[in-house]
Amino acid sequence: MDGHPFDAGRRRFVRVAAGGALAAAAPALSTFSPLALGGGVRTLKIGYVSPQTGPLAPFGEADRFTIRQMQTRLKSGIAIRGRTYPVSIAVKDSQSNPNRAAEVANDLILRDKVDIVLVSSTPETANPVSDICELNETPCVSTVVPWQPWFFGRKGDPKRGFRFTYHFFWGLEDVIAVYTGMWQSVATNRSVGGLFPNDGDGNAWGDTRLGFPPVLAKEGFKLQDPGRFQSMTQDFSAQISAFKGADAQIITGVVIPPDAKNFLVQARQQGLKPKVISIGKALLFPTSIEALGELGDGLSTEVWWSPSHPFRSSLTGQSAGQVAADYERVTGKQWTQPIGFAHALFEVAVDAFKRAHDVDSSEAIRDAIAATQLDTLVGRIAWGSGPVKNVAKTPLVGGQWVRGRQHPFDLAIVNHQLAPMVPLSGPLKLIG
């Protein structure tokens, strides 16, 4: 596939084709005048997929804000070598379902004829979308999945990599280092209970070769792993009993928000009282922590992006703090981590369009993505020096939810060993 042929008859306007939660929230943009945009140029089409409904919806909570930001920023098109191209953004909801994610990716490619697909949040969304793009030779950029579940979960070969799909985020080695760094800063018996579900993240985090187990053993922690369980489990008695039997003073894992709430409520009821609880995915979002009430106080998690990260957008010039403040002003909600990475996806796409030697060629856009060296809202994104082909790494720190001033809970940065440019808020404190 050599890209989409020139089509002067394509509609010259920026629109949003929204699905799921965005349908009522993202109004269509105004029509452009062909003369104002240079005339005779086609619309550049960007597809965007994320989980906006279903159990993974907290990952897509900020999408409305980001899409509106992009509408405003791109309303005058993209200037490329003396021509200004209008831009269309088609937004699709994966509904937290891998099959649905693949279906909407097919729609974006085959029906909407997008030039590039952007996808965010969890292997259940990013992996099927990336696979469809690879199959159809459509450039794709993904994020918000540790790189191992994205790369090896798609049966990637480090010697070959992928042709059309590129990814930026941190890896399991980073989250393990951040978590163990937090745990080593406090006094515990180093007994760890692991909650690893039977999904892409859970299988990767609990992998005996690439995940937590070998590193924890090396660092002197003893892991109690009761085995895989299905997401949306209602009864965690077996796991709680195993953790109590091991006197686990540290609980870790990577679960969806409903499972975290069920586990934490049942653990309290059944007398499990760990000193540290560091869980990925479920504890990332302020809405999830607020839903836990007093149980949210002191929980810890990884932090990929925050208002204190010292980065700026290549599109708007805003700092991380300014974007977070803008989000809170516009939505009336507390900032949330996915804001930065959704924003950065569009930074990469626009930058690739500007540098592609032929915007009508999928290969040229793909090559421009591969050559990216861009300072973004989440830090520098540059492929070519990653742990494997197609992967670029971004920084990671550790955070703890503490009682807030403006909000019920604030996410304090308590470990920055991998990213010292991010300022610390204070040390990790034991629960209770």
PAZA-439748 format. One line per 4 residues: for each residue x, y, z of C-alpha. Coordinates in Angstrom, 1 decimal, padded with zeros to 4 digits, always signed. Layout:
N
X:Y:Z ~ ...
This chain:
432
+000.0:+000.0:+000.0 ~ +001.6:+003.2:-001.2 ~ -000.6:+005.6:+000.8 ~ -003.8:+007.4:-000.3
-003.7:+008.8:-003.8 ~ -004.3:+012.6:-004.3 ~ -008.0:+013.3:-004.2 ~ -008.9:+017.0:-004.8
-012.5:+016.1:-004.2 ~ -012.0:+015.2:-000.6 ~ -013.9:+017.4:+001.8 ~ -011.8:+020.3:+003.0
-012.7:+020.6:+006.7 ~ -011.7:+019.5:+010.1 ~ -014.3:+017.2:+011.7 ~ -014.5:+014.8:+014.6
-016.2:+011.5:+014.0 ~ -016.8:+010.5:+017.5 ~ -017.8:+007.2:+019.1 ~ -019.0:+006.3:+022.6
-018.5:+008.8:+025.3 ~ -017.2:+011.5:+022.9 ~ -020.3:+011.5:+020.7 ~ -022.1:+014.2:+022.6
-019.0:+016.1:+023.7 ~ -016.9:+016.8:+020.7 ~ -018.7:+019.2:+018.3 ~ -017.8:+019.2:+014.6
-015.4:+021.9:+013.5 ~ -016.2:+024.6:+011.1 ~ -015.6:+024.2:+007.3 ~ -012.4:+025.6:+005.9
-012.2:+027.8:+002.9 ~ -010.1:+026.1:+000.2 ~ -008.6:+029.4:-000.7 ~ -007.6:+030.1:+002.9
-005.8:+026.7:+003.0 ~ -004.0:+027.1:-000.3 ~ -006.6:+025.3:-002.5 ~ -006.0:+021.9:-004.2
-004.7:+020.1:-001.1 ~ -006.3:+017.2:+000.5 ~ -007.3:+016.6:+004.1 ~ -004.8:+014.8:+006.3
-006.7:+012.2:+008.3 ~ -005.8:+011.1:+011.8 ~ -007.6:+008.3:+013.6 ~ -007.6:+008.0:+017.3
-008.7:+005.0:+019.4 ~ -009.0:+004.7:+023.2 ~ -011.3:+003.1:+025.8 ~ -013.8:+005.7:+026.5
-016.5:+003.4:+028.0 ~ -016.3:+000.1:+029.9 ~ -014.0:-000.8:+032.8 ~ -011.0:+000.9:+031.2
-012.9:+004.2:+030.7 ~ -010.7:+006.1:+033.3 ~ -007.9:+005.9:+030.7 ~ -010.0:+007.8:+028.2
-011.6:+010.2:+030.6 ~ -009.5:+013.2:+029.4 ~ -010.0:+012.5:+025.7 ~ -012.7:+015.1:+025.2
-010.4:+017.8:+026.5 ~ -007.5:+016.6:+024.4 ~ -009.5:+016.4:+021.2 ~ -010.9:+019.8:+021.7
-007.4:+021.1:+022.3 ~ -006.4:+019.5:+019.0 ~ -009.4:+021.0:+017.2 ~ -008.4:+024.4:+018.3
-004.7:+024.0:+017.6 ~ -005.3:+022.5:+014.1 ~ -008.2:+024.5:+013.0 ~ -006.0:+026.4:+010.5
-004.4:+023.2:+009.2 ~ -000.8:+022.1:+009.1 ~ +001.7:+024.0:+007.0 ~ +004.0:+021.7:+005.0
+006.5:+023.1:+002.6 ~ +004.5:+026.1:+001.5 ~ +001.1:+024.4:+001.5 ~ -001.5:+024.3:+004.3
-003.4:+021.0:+004.7 ~ -006.7:+020.8:+006.6 ~ -006.8:+018.0:+009.2 ~ -009.6:+015.6:+010.1
-009.6:+013.7:+013.4 ~ -011.8:+010.6:+013.6 ~ -012.2:+009.4:+017.2 ~ -013.3:+005.8:+018.1
-014.2:+004.1:+021.3 ~ -012.8:+000.6:+021.9 ~ -015.4:+000.1:+024.6 ~ -012.6:-001.6:+026.6
-013.0:-004.6:+024.3 ~ -010.1:-006.0:+022.2 ~ -012.5:-007.2:+019.4 ~ -014.1:-003.8:+019.3
-010.7:-002.1:+019.2 ~ -009.8:-004.2:+016.1 ~ -013.1:-003.4:+014.5 ~ -012.9:+000.3:+014.8
-009.3:+000.3:+013.6 ~ -010.5:-001.5:+010.5 ~ -013.2:+001.1:+010.1 ~ -010.6:+003.9:+010.4
-008.3:+002.4:+007.8 ~ -010.8:+000.9:+005.2 ~ -013.7:+003.3:+005.5 ~ -012.3:+006.6:+006.8
-009.0:+006.2:+004.9 ~ -006.9:+007.7:+007.7 ~ -003.3:+008.5:+007.0 ~ -002.2:+007.6:+010.6
-003.7:+005.8:+013.6 ~ -003.1:+006.9:+017.1 ~ -004.0:+004.5:+019.9 ~ -003.8:+004.7:+023.7
-004.2:+002.7:+026.8 ~ -003.7:-000.9:+027.8 ~ -002.7:-004.0:+025.7 ~ -006.4:-004.7:+025.3
-006.7:-001.6:+023.2 ~ -003.3:-000.8:+021.7 ~ -002.3:-004.3:+020.7 ~ -005.3:-005.2:+018.4
-005.3:-001.8:+016.9 ~ -001.5:-002.0:+016.2 ~ -002.0:-005.5:+014.7 ~ -004.7:-004.2:+012.3
-002.5:-001.3:+011.3 ~ +000.5:-003.6:+010.7 ~ -001.6:-005.9:+008.6 ~ -003.0:-003.0:+006.5
+000.4:-001.2:+006.3 ~ -001.0:+001.9:+007.9 ~ +001.3:+004.0:+010.1 ~ +000.4:+003.7:+013.8
+001.7:+005.2:+017.0 ~ +000.6:+003.8:+020.4 ~ +001.2:+004.6:+024.0 ~ +000.1:+003.9:+027.6
+001.2:+000.2:+027.6 ~ +004.5:-000.9:+029.1 ~ +006.6:-001.8:+026.0 ~ +007.0:-005.5:+026.8
+003.2:-006.3:+026.7 ~ +002.9:-004.3:+023.5 ~ +006.0:-005.7:+021.7 ~ +006.2:-009.3:+023.0
+002.4:-009.5:+023.4 ~ +002.2:-009.1:+019.7 ~ +004.9:-011.7:+019.1 ~ +007.4:-009.1:+018.2
+010.9:-010.3:+017.1 ~ +013.6:-008.0:+018.5 ~ +015.8:-008.7:+015.4 ~ +013.0:-007.7:+013.0
+010.6:-005.5:+014.9 ~ +007.5:-004.2:+013.1 ~ +007.2:-002.3:+009.9 ~ +004.3:+000.2:+010.5
+003.7:+000.3:+014.2 ~ +005.6:+002.4:+016.7 ~ +005.3:+002.8:+020.5 ~ +006.4:+005.1:+023.2
+006.1:+004.5:+027.0 ~ +008.2:+003.0:+029.8 ~ +008.9:-000.7:+030.4 ~ +008.5:-003.3:+033.1
+012.1:-002.8:+034.1 ~ +011.2:+000.8:+035.0 ~ +008.0:+000.1:+037.0 ~ +009.8:-002.7:+038.9
+012.7:-000.3:+039.7 ~ +010.3:+002.4:+040.8 ~ +008.2:+000.1:+043.0 ~ +011.2:-001.6:+044.6
+012.8:+001.8:+045.1 ~ +009.7:+003.0:+047.0 ~ +009.6:-000.2:+049.1 ~ +013.2:-000.1:+050.0
+012.8:+003.4:+051.4 ~ +010.5:+002.1:+054.3 ~ +010.7:-000.7:+056.9 ~ +008.8:-003.9:+056.0
+009.4:-007.6:+056.2 ~ +009.8:-007.6:+052.4 ~ +007.0:-010.1:+051.9 ~ +005.0:-009.1:+048.8
+001.6:-010.3:+047.6 ~ +001.0:-010.1:+043.9 ~ -002.3:-009.4:+042.1 ~ -001.7:-010.4:+038.5
-004.9:-011.0:+036.4 ~ -005.1:-013.1:+033.3 ~ -004.7:-010.3:+030.8 ~ -001.9:-008.7:+028.8
-000.6:-006.6:+031.7 ~ -001.1:-009.2:+034.4 ~ +000.7:-011.9:+032.5 ~ +003.6:-009.6:+031.7
+004.0:-008.2:+035.2 ~ +003.8:-011.7:+036.7 ~ +006.1:-013.3:+034.1 ~ +008.7:-015.5:+035.8
+011.4:-014.3:+033.3 ~ +010.6:-010.7:+032.3 ~ +008.3:-009.6:+035.1 ~ +008.4:-008.9:+038.8
+009.4:-012.4:+040.2 ~ +013.1:-012.5:+039.2 ~ +013.8:-008.9:+040.2 ~ +012.0:-009.2:+043.5
+014.0:-012.3:+044.4 ~ +017.2:-010.6:+043.5 ~ +016.4:-007.6:+045.6 ~ +015.6:-009.7:+048.6
+011.8:-009.6:+048.4 ~ +009.6:-012.8:+048.7 ~ +006.7:-012.8:+046.3 ~ +003.4:-014.7:+047.1
+001.7:-015.1:+043.7 ~ -001.6:-017.0:+044.1 ~ -002.0:-017.3:+040.3 ~ -003.9:-015.6:+037.5
-007.6:-014.5:+037.9 ~ -010.1:-013.1:+035.5 ~ -010.8:-009.4:+035.5 ~ -014.1:-008.3:+037.1
-013.6:-011.0:+039.8 ~ -016.1:-010.5:+042.6 ~ -014.4:-012.6:+045.3 ~ -010.8:-012.1:+046.3
-010.9:-014.4:+049.4 ~ -008.4:-016.8:+048.0 ~ -005.8:-014.1:+047.3 ~ -006.4:-012.4:+050.6
-006.0:-015.7:+052.5 ~ -002.7:-016.4:+050.6 ~ -001.4:-012.9:+051.4 ~ -002.3:-013.3:+055.1
-000.6:-016.7:+055.2 ~ +002.6:-015.1:+053.8 ~ +002.3:-012.1:+056.2 ~ +002.5:-009.9:+053.1
+003.2:-006.3:+054.3 ~ +003.5:-005.1:+050.7 ~ +000.7:-005.6:+048.1 ~ +001.4:-005.0:+044.4
-000.2:-005.9:+041.0 ~ -001.8:-004.4:+038.0 ~ -005.6:-004.5:+038.0 ~ -008.6:-002.6:+036.6
-010.3:-000.1:+038.9 ~ -013.4:-002.3:+039.8 ~ -011.1:-005.2:+040.8 ~ -008.9:-002.9:+043.0
-012.0:-001.6:+044.8 ~ -013.3:-005.1:+045.4 ~ -010.0:-006.3:+046.6 ~ -009.3:-003.4:+049.0
-012.7:-003.5:+050.5 ~ -012.6:-007.2:+051.1 ~ -009.0:-007.1:+052.4 ~ -010.1:-004.6:+055.0
-013.1:-006.7:+055.9 ~ -011.0:-009.8:+056.2 ~ -008.2:-008.3:+058.3 ~ -005.4:-007.9:+055.8
-003.5:-004.8:+056.8 ~ -000.4:-004.3:+054.6 ~ +002.0:-001.4:+055.2 ~ +002.4:-000.6:+051.5
+000.0:-001.0:+048.6 ~ +001.5:-000.2:+045.2 ~ -000.8:-001.2:+042.3 ~ -000.6:-000.2:+038.7
-003.5:+000.7:+036.4 ~ -006.3:+000.9:+039.0 ~ -004.6:+003.5:+041.2 ~ -003.5:+005.9:+038.5
-006.7:+008.0:+038.4 ~ -008.1:+010.5:+041.0 ~ -011.7:+009.3:+040.3 ~ -010.7:+005.7:+041.2
-009.0:+006.9:+044.4 ~ -012.0:+009.1:+045.4 ~ -014.3:+006.1:+044.9 ~ -012.3:+004.3:+047.6
-012.9:+006.9:+050.2 ~ -010.6:+006.5:+053.2 ~ -009.1:+003.4:+051.7 ~ -007.4:+005.6:+049.1
-005.2:+007.4:+051.6 ~ -001.6:+006.3:+051.3 ~ -002.0:+004.0:+048.2 ~ +001.0:+004.2:+045.8
+001.4:+003.8:+042.1 ~ +003.6:+004.6:+039.1 ~ +003.5:+008.2:+037.7 ~ +004.0:+008.6:+034.0
+003.0:+012.3:+033.8 ~ +002.1:+015.0:+036.3 ~ +001.9:+018.9:+036.5 ~ +005.4:+018.9:+038.0
+007.0:+017.1:+035.0 ~ +009.3:+019.7:+033.4 ~ +008.2:+019.3:+029.8 ~ +006.4:+021.4:+027.3
+004.1:+020.7:+024.3 ~ +005.7:+021.1:+020.8 ~ +002.2:+022.0:+019.6 ~ +000.9:+024.6:+022.1
+004.0:+025.6:+023.9 ~ +002.3:+024.9:+027.3 ~ +004.1:+023.3:+030.2 ~ +002.8:+020.2:+031.9
+001.5:+022.3:+034.7 ~ -000.3:+024.7:+032.4 ~ -002.0:+021.8:+030.5 ~ -003.1:+020.2:+033.8
-004.4:+023.6:+035.0 ~ -006.3:+024.1:+031.8 ~ -007.9:+020.7:+032.1 ~ -009.1:+021.4:+035.6
-010.4:+024.9:+034.6 ~ -012.3:+023.5:+031.5 ~ -013.6:+020.3:+033.0 ~ -013.9:+021.1:+036.6
-012.2:+017.8:+037.3 ~ -008.8:+016.9:+038.8 ~ -005.9:+016.4:+036.3 ~ -005.3:+012.8:+035.3
-002.2:+011.1:+033.9 ~ -003.4:+010.1:+030.4 ~ -003.8:+013.8:+029.5 ~ +000.0:+014.1:+028.7
+000.2:+011.0:+026.6 ~ -002.9:+011.6:+024.5 ~ -001.5:+015.1:+023.8 ~ +001.9:+013.7:+022.9
+000.4:+011.3:+020.4 ~ -000.9:+014.3:+018.4 ~ +002.5:+016.0:+018.7 ~ +004.1:+013.0:+017.1
+001.6:+012.8:+014.3 ~ +001.8:+016.5:+013.4 ~ +005.6:+016.4:+013.5 ~ +005.7:+013.3:+011.3
+003.3:+015.0:+008.7 ~ +005.6:+018.0:+008.6 ~ +008.7:+016.0:+008.0 ~ +007.3:+013.3:+005.6
+008.7:+013.8:+002.1 ~ +005.3:+012.8:+000.7 ~ +002.2:+013.0:+002.8 ~ +000.4:+010.8:+000.2
+002.7:+007.9:+001.0 ~ +002.2:+005.6:+004.0 ~ +005.8:+004.6:+003.8 ~ +007.0:+008.2:+003.9
+004.8:+008.9:+006.9 ~ +006.1:+005.7:+008.6 ~ +009.7:+006.7:+007.9 ~ +009.1:+010.1:+009.4
+007.7:+008.5:+012.5 ~ +010.7:+006.3:+012.8 ~ +013.0:+009.3:+012.5 ~ +011.3:+011.3:+015.2
+013.4:+013.3:+017.6 ~ +010.8:+015.4:+019.4 ~ +010.6:+017.1:+022.8 ~ +007.0:+016.7:+023.9
+004.7:+017.2:+026.8 ~ +005.9:+013.8:+028.2 ~ +009.6:+014.3:+027.5 ~ +011.7:+013.5:+024.5
+010.4:+010.9:+022.1 ~ +013.0:+009.4:+019.8 ~ +013.0:+006.0:+018.1 ~ +016.2:+004.3:+017.2
+017.8:+003.8:+020.6 ~ +015.1:+001.9:+022.4 ~ +015.3:-001.5:+024.0 ~ +013.9:-003.0:+020.8
+013.0:-001.6:+017.4 ~ +009.8:+000.4:+017.3 ~ +010.0:+001.4:+021.0 ~ +010.9:+004.7:+022.5
+011.1:+005.1:+026.3 ~ +009.6:+007.9:+028.4 ~ +010.5:+008.7:+032.1 ~ +008.7:+007.1:+035.1
+008.5:+008.1:+038.8 ~ +006.6:+006.8:+041.8 ~ +003.7:+008.5:+043.6 ~ +001.6:+008.2:+046.6
-002.0:+009.5:+047.1 ~ -002.2:+011.8:+050.1 ~ -005.0:+014.0:+051.5 ~ -005.3:+017.0:+049.3
-006.1:+020.7:+049.7 ~ -008.0:+021.5:+046.5 ~ -009.0:+017.9:+045.9 ~ -009.8:+015.0:+048.2
-006.4:+013.4:+047.3 ~ -003.3:+014.6:+045.6 ~ -000.6:+012.5:+043.9 ~ +002.7:+013.2:+045.6
+005.9:+012.3:+043.8 ~ +007.9:+010.1:+046.3 ~ +010.5:+008.4:+044.1 ~ +012.4:+009.9:+041.1
+015.4:+007.7:+040.9 ~ +014.8:+007.1:+037.2 ~ +013.9:+010.7:+036.4 ~ +015.6:+013.1:+038.8
+014.4:+016.0:+036.7 ~ +010.9:+015.5:+038.2 ~ +010.9:+017.1:+041.7 ~ +010.1:+015.1:+044.8
+007.1:+016.0:+047.0 ~ +008.4:+013.9:+049.9 ~ +009.1:+010.4:+051.1 ~ +006.8:+007.4:+050.9
+004.9:+006.9:+054.1 ~ +003.5:+003.6:+055.5 ~ -000.2:+003.1:+055.5 ~ -001.9:+003.3:+058.8
